[in-house]
Amino acid sequence: MKIGILGYGNLGRGIECAIRQNDDMELVGVFTRRDPSTVKVDSDVPVYSADKLAKMQDQIDVLMLCGGSATDLPKQTAEYARMYNVVDSFDTHARIPEHFERVNAAAIASGKIAMISVGWDPGMFSLNRLYANAILRDGNDYTFWGKGVSQGHSDAIRRIDGVLDAKQYTIPVESALEAVRNCENPELTTRQKHTRECFVVAEEGADLARIEKEIKTMPNYFADYDTTVHFISMEELKRDHAGIPHGGMVLRTGKTGKNGENNHVIEYRLQLDSNPEFTACVLVAYARAAYRMNQRGISGCKTVFDVAPADLSPLSPEEMRAHLL
């Protein structure tokens, strides 16, 4: 499979690394909206202007879209699905249905596959929610994120006047998690499920009390959470908070038996040193599925719910049955 990457940030670099681990894939090139001469990649593939994509359909089997969900993917996925099989990581949960409809029309018209909202949430967590719901019909769903860096929340802190840099960690509340695992079936508020911990580098002379108040009262980001703010030096931030770890857990608790006397817990957990590199690995597996499905004449917009597990694996059916079943 010949793969193209559009966008060369953390996710694009992760996909470049992941392709090296998959012998049935070859990276054709990296495409950018920046000046290609300013983009230095970690392999010997060429870097092209994104404008070149209009004329390279015969050279690329799947195009990986590495833009952001806020402004890039709502436009790019439908645009490029008119030319290529594409995979994106659109993760604005509330807007997935409208994104699907827009992309589906473009992909059906072109006869291509557009695989959207691929990653770990949405993505792997979505699959586990579906499996657990199908198995334990009388039950409750719970999703916890972290401990990990929230890039969006970190960016929100950095926009505050007087802040030079910041990292924010989302942390599950252990008592809430234990209550779920104990099948207590708690009804949890936003504040009861997660806390937020912020490490902030402020400008010299900045009003630290004002910055802390602005963080803790920020609507849609921190106001609904118990939030702790630490002011540290730039050296400490670079030394102790340079990575982008993340992870989380999806749980479903349920009951079986004539009178619901037996309790069960299904738990799926991820613990990731690098959020973008793991997400990239998921996207690459679904690129394989998109290519195979399109080779069979399937087109339109698809999600992780529409993909047979066998289409994700480079193994033959015989190998899967012998070693994985």
C-alpha positions as CSV (number, residue, x, y, z in Angstrom):
1,M,0.0,0.0,0.0
2,K,1.3,3.4,-0.9
3,I,0.6,6.0,1.8
4,G,0.6,9.8,1.7
5,I,0.7,12.0,4.8
6,L,-1.0,15.5,4.8
7,G,0.3,17.5,7.7
8,Y,3.6,17.0,9.5
9,G,3.0,17.8,13.2
10,N,3.1,15.3,16.1
11,L,0.6,13.0,14.4
12,G,2.2,13.1,11.0
13,R,5.6,12.2,12.5
14,G,4.0,9.4,14.4
15,I,2.5,8.0,11.2
16,E,5.9,8.2,9.5
17,C,7.3,6.0,12.3
18,A,4.4,3.6,12.3
19,I,4.7,2.9,8.5
20,R,8.3,1.7,9.1
21,Q,6.8,-1.1,11.3
22,N,4.4,-2.3,8.6
23,D,6.1,-4.2,5.8
24,D,3.0,-4.0,3.5
25,M,3.1,-0.2,3.4
26,E,5.3,2.4,1.8
27,L,5.4,6.1,2.4
28,V,5.2,8.0,-0.9
29,G,5.5,11.5,0.5
30,V,4.6,14.1,3.0
31,F,2.3,17.0,1.9
32,T,2.2,20.3,3.6
33,R,0.5,23.7,3.4
34,R,3.8,25.3,4.5
35,D,6.8,25.9,2.2
36,P,8.0,22.3,1.6
37,S,11.6,23.5,1.9
38,T,11.0,24.3,5.6
39,V,9.7,20.8,6.5
40,K,12.4,18.3,7.5
41,V,11.2,14.7,7.7
42,D,12.8,11.7,9.3
43,S,12.9,9.6,6.2
44,D,14.2,10.0,2.6
45,V,10.7,10.6,1.1
46,P,10.0,13.9,-0.7
47,V,8.0,16.8,0.8
48,Y,5.4,18.3,-1.5
49,S,3.1,21.2,-1.4
50,A,-0.5,20.2,-0.6
51,D,-1.4,21.6,-4.0
52,K,0.3,18.6,-5.6
53,L,-2.4,16.3,-4.3
54,A,-4.8,17.3,-7.0
55,K,-2.7,15.4,-9.5
56,M,-1.2,12.4,-7.7
57,Q,-4.2,10.1,-7.3
58,D,-2.5,7.3,-9.3
59,Q,0.5,7.3,-6.8
60,I,-1.3,7.1,-3.4
61,D,-3.6,4.3,-2.2
62,V,-4.5,6.0,1.2
63,L,-4.0,9.6,2.3
64,M,-3.6,10.1,6.0
65,L,-5.1,13.5,7.2
66,C,-3.3,14.9,10.2
67,G,-5.0,18.2,10.6
68,G,-6.9,19.4,13.7
69,S,-10.6,18.7,14.4
70,A,-11.5,22.3,15.0
71,T,-11.0,23.8,11.6
72,D,-8.9,21.5,9.3
73,L,-10.7,18.1,9.1
74,P,-14.2,19.5,8.7
75,K,-13.1,20.9,5.4
76,Q,-10.2,18.6,4.4
77,T,-11.8,15.1,4.8
78,A,-14.6,15.7,2.4
79,E,-12.3,17.6,0.0
80,Y,-9.8,14.8,-0.3
81,A,-12.3,12.0,-0.1
82,R,-13.3,13.2,-3.6
83,M,-9.9,12.1,-4.8
84,Y,-8.4,9.5,-2.3
85,N,-9.2,6.8,0.2
86,V,-8.6,8.8,3.4
87,V,-8.3,8.3,7.1
88,D,-8.8,11.0,9.7
89,S,-8.8,11.4,13.5
90,F,-11.8,13.8,13.9
91,D,-12.5,13.8,17.6
92,T,-15.2,16.3,18.3
93,H,-17.7,13.7,19.5
94,A,-20.8,15.9,19.3
95,R,-20.1,16.8,15.7
96,I,-19.3,13.3,14.4
97,P,-22.8,12.7,12.9
98,E,-22.7,15.9,10.7
99,H,-19.0,15.2,9.8
100,F,-20.0,11.7,8.7
101,E,-22.9,13.0,6.5
102,R,-20.7,15.5,4.7
103,V,-17.8,13.1,4.1
104,N,-20.1,10.2,3.1
105,A,-21.6,12.2,0.2
106,A,-18.1,13.0,-1.1
107,A,-16.8,9.4,-0.7
108,I,-19.8,7.8,-2.4
109,A,-19.5,10.2,-5.3
110,S,-15.8,9.3,-5.8
111,G,-16.1,5.6,-5.1
112,K,-13.6,5.9,-2.3
113,I,-13.4,5.0,1.4
114,A,-13.3,7.7,4.0
115,M,-12.4,6.3,7.5
116,I,-13.2,9.0,10.1
117,S,-12.8,9.4,13.8
118,V,-10.0,6.9,14.1
119,G,-7.7,6.9,17.2
120,W,-8.3,5.8,20.8
121,D,-11.2,8.0,21.8
122,P,-13.0,8.1,19.5
123,G,-11.7,4.8,18.1
124,M,-10.5,2.0,20.3
125,F,-12.6,3.2,23.2
126,S,-15.6,3.4,21.0
127,L,-15.2,-0.2,19.9
128,N,-15.0,-1.4,23.5
129,R,-18.1,0.6,24.5
130,L,-19.9,-1.1,21.7
131,Y,-18.7,-4.6,22.5
132,A,-19.5,-4.2,26.2
133,N,-22.9,-2.8,25.6
134,A,-23.7,-5.7,23.3
135,I,-22.6,-8.3,25.9
136,L,-23.9,-6.8,29.2
137,R,-27.3,-5.4,28.3
138,D,-28.2,-4.6,31.9
139,G,-25.4,-2.3,32.9
140,N,-23.7,1.1,33.0
141,D,-20.9,2.7,31.0
142,Y,-18.0,4.7,32.4
143,T,-15.1,6.4,30.6
144,F,-12.1,7.8,32.5
145,W,-9.3,9.7,30.8
146,G,-5.7,10.1,32.1
147,K,-3.5,10.5,33.7
148,G,-2.3,12.4,30.7
149,V,-1.6,15.6,29.0
150,S,-4.6,17.4,27.5
151,Q,-3.1,19.4,24.6
152,G,-6.3,21.5,24.2
153,H,-6.4,22.5,27.9
154,S,-2.7,23.2,27.9
155,D,-3.1,25.6,24.9
156,A,-6.0,27.3,26.7
157,I,-3.7,28.1,29.7
158,R,-1.0,29.4,27.3
159,R,-3.4,32.0,25.9
160,I,-3.8,33.7,29.3
161,D,-1.9,37.0,29.6
162,G,1.3,36.5,31.5
163,V,1.7,32.8,30.8
164,L,4.9,31.7,28.9
165,D,4.1,28.0,28.7
166,A,2.1,25.3,30.5
167,K,1.1,21.7,30.6
168,Q,-2.2,20.4,32.0
169,Y,-2.8,16.8,33.2
170,T,-6.3,15.2,33.3
171,I,-6.4,12.7,36.3
172,P,-9.1,10.2,37.1
173,V,-10.5,10.4,40.7
174,E,-9.4,7.1,42.3
175,S,-12.4,6.8,44.6
176,A,-14.8,7.2,41.7
177,L,-12.9,4.6,39.7
178,E,-12.9,2.1,42.6
179,A,-16.6,2.6,43.1
180,V,-17.2,1.6,39.5
181,R,-14.9,-1.4,39.7
182,N,-16.8,-2.5,42.9
183,C,-20.1,-2.5,40.9
184,E,-21.6,0.3,43.0
185,N,-22.9,1.9,39.8
186,P,-22.4,5.4,41.0
187,E,-23.9,8.4,39.2
188,L,-20.9,10.7,38.8
189,T,-20.7,14.4,38.0
190,T,-18.0,15.8,35.9
191,R,-16.2,17.0,39.0
192,Q,-16.4,13.6,40.7
193,K,-14.8,11.8,37.8
194,H,-11.6,13.8,37.0
195,T,-9.3,16.4,38.5
196,R,-7.0,18.8,36.6
197,E,-3.4,19.6,37.5
198,C,-1.6,22.5,35.8
199,F,2.1,23.3,35.6
200,V,2.5,26.9,34.6
201,V,5.5,29.0,33.6
202,A,4.6,32.7,34.2
203,E,6.3,35.8,33.0
204,E,8.6,37.5,35.5
205,G,6.5,39.9,37.6
206,A,3.2,38.5,36.4
207,D,0.2,38.4,38.8
208,L,0.1,34.8,39.8
209,A,-3.1,35.1,41.8
210,R,-4.9,36.5,38.7
211,I,-3.5,33.8,36.4
212,E,-4.6,31.0,38.9
213,K,-8.1,32.5,39.2
214,E,-8.4,32.8,35.4
215,I,-7.5,29.1,35.0
216,K,-9.8,27.8,37.7
217,T,-12.8,29.8,36.5
218,M,-12.3,29.2,32.8
219,P,-15.7,27.9,31.4
220,N,-15.7,24.7,29.3
221,Y,-12.2,23.9,30.5
222,F,-11.6,24.1,34.2
223,A,-14.7,25.7,36.0
224,D,-16.4,22.3,36.4
225,Y,-13.3,20.5,37.8
226,D,-11.2,20.6,41.0
227,T,-8.1,22.2,39.6
228,T,-4.6,22.5,41.1
229,V,-2.2,25.1,39.7
230,H,1.6,24.9,40.2
231,F,3.9,27.7,39.1
232,I,7.3,26.3,38.0
233,S,10.4,27.5,36.1
234,M,10.8,26.9,32.3
235,E,13.7,24.6,33.2
236,E,11.4,22.4,35.3
237,L,8.8,22.3,32.7
238,K,11.2,21.1,30.0
239,R,12.8,18.6,32.3
240,D,9.8,17.1,34.0
241,H,6.9,17.7,31.5
242,A,8.4,17.3,28.0
243,G,6.4,14.3,26.9
244,I,2.8,13.8,25.7
245,P,1.6,10.8,27.7
246,H,-2.1,9.9,28.0
247,G,-4.4,7.0,28.3
248,G,-7.6,6.0,30.2
249,M,-10.2,3.4,30.8
250,V,-13.5,2.3,29.4
251,L,-15.6,0.2,31.9
252,R,-19.0,-1.3,31.8
253,T,-20.6,-2.9,34.8
254,G,-23.5,-5.2,34.4
255,K,-25.7,-7.8,36.0
256,T,-26.8,-11.3,34.9
257,G,-29.0,-14.0,36.4
258,K,-32.7,-14.5,37.1
259,N,-32.7,-11.7,39.7
260,G,-29.5,-9.9,38.7
261,E,-27.6,-11.5,41.4
262,N,-24.2,-11.8,39.6
263,N,-22.1,-8.7,38.9
264,H,-19.6,-8.3,36.0
265,V,-17.0,-5.7,35.1
266,I,-15.5,-5.2,31.6
267,E,-12.5,-2.9,31.6
268,Y,-10.3,-1.8,28.7
269,R,-7.2,0.3,29.7
270,L,-4.6,2.3,27.8
271,Q,-1.4,3.6,29.2
272,L,0.5,5.6,26.6
273,D,3.9,7.2,26.7
274,S,3.1,9.1,23.5
275,N,-0.5,10.0,22.7
276,P,0.2,11.0,19.0
277,E,2.5,8.0,18.3
278,F,-0.1,5.5,19.6
279,T,-2.9,7.3,17.7
280,A,-0.8,7.1,14.6
281,C,-0.5,3.4,14.9
282,V,-4.3,3.1,15.1
283,L,-4.7,5.2,12.0
284,V,-2.2,3.1,10.1
285,A,-4.0,-0.1,10.9
286,Y,-7.3,1.5,9.7
287,A,-5.5,2.6,6.5
288,R,-4.9,-1.0,5.7
289,A,-8.6,-1.7,6.3
290,A,-9.7,1.2,4.1
291,Y,-7.5,0.0,1.2
292,R,-8.7,-3.6,1.4
293,M,-12.4,-2.6,1.7
294,N,-12.1,-0.3,-1.3
295,Q,-10.4,-3.0,-3.3
296,R,-13.5,-5.1,-2.7
297,G,-15.7,-2.3,-4.2
298,I,-16.9,-0.7,-0.9
299,S,-17.1,3.1,-0.8
300,G,-18.5,5.8,1.4
301,C,-17.7,7.1,4.9
302,K,-16.9,4.5,7.5
303,T,-16.1,4.4,11.2
304,V,-14.4,1.8,13.4
305,F,-17.8,0.2,13.8
306,D,-17.9,-0.8,10.1
307,V,-14.5,-2.6,9.9
308,A,-14.1,-6.3,10.3
309,P,-11.1,-7.0,12.7
310,A,-9.4,-9.2,10.1
311,D,-9.1,-6.2,7.8
312,L,-6.8,-4.5,10.3
313,S,-4.2,-7.2,10.5
314,P,-1.3,-7.9,8.1
315,L,-1.6,-11.6,9.0
316,S,-3.4,-14.1,6.8
317,P,-6.6,-15.7,8.0
318,E,-4.8,-18.9,8.6
319,E,-2.2,-17.1,10.7
320,M,-4.8,-15.3,12.7
321,R,-6.7,-18.5,13.4
322,A,-3.5,-20.3,14.4
323,H,-2.0,-17.7,16.7
324,L,-4.7,-15.1,17.8
325,L,-7.9,-17.0,18.0
